[in-house]
Amino acid sequence: MPYTTEVAKAVDGYTARTIPVHASLEARQVVLSAPEMRALLGDAQLIAVGNCECRQKRHNCAAPLDVCLSLNEAAQEMLAHAGSRPISLEEALDVLRRSHEAGLVHLAYRQGDGQVSAVCSCCSCCCWFLDALKRFNYRDAIAESGFVAAFDSELCSDCGRCAERCQFAAWSAVPVALAAGRCLGCGLCVSTCPTGAISFVARQ
């Protein structure tokens, strides 16, 4: 099956929203533990965790597999599959902390105008959505978060960690530079910049 056909099948009818989590931000912007993510998961009557189907099928990296969260009715459906199990809110937030440390992007999925039914931690080498975005600039299926990275070059040590962590190719290394138009606001660069040269600002 051609790659483009696989992508179209995977994204048909779904929208994925990037949610910034677990990045140390200034208090006037967003606090640690991402209130919007905690609220989203906290409102769920049932949360289940299972393996990421994309990484399980494509095997392009060694990122954690057990990071795919499903909510409510979707969680009930997932629990019918071997390997999925119900978890608490704190366990779900711990899944997000662990996957963020591994350099994965948190995407909240919903179909049409419905409620969010799944939150998965994705990589651009396995995830249909991120791969299509990175390779073909296919942005129709992913909505960016409400924040975007800002860069202070005077504070930068040129370590290149931001370029290594970014799943959207928004950063280039040596010298470090930011293409803000490619930033979807996941926070992977903000939380690991050793000199504080990267911060979050509200997206206009």
Secondary structure, 3 states (H helix, E strand, C coil): CCHHHHHHHHHCCEEEEECCCCCCCCCCCCCCCCHHHHHHHHCCCCEEEECCHHHHHHCCCCCCCCCEEEEHHHHHHHCCCCCCEEECHHHHHHHHHHHHHCCCEEEEEEECCCCCCEEEEECCCCCHHHHHHHHHCCCCCEECCCEEEEECHHHCCCCCHHHHHCCCCCEECCCCEECHHHCCCCCCCHHHCCCCCEEEEECC
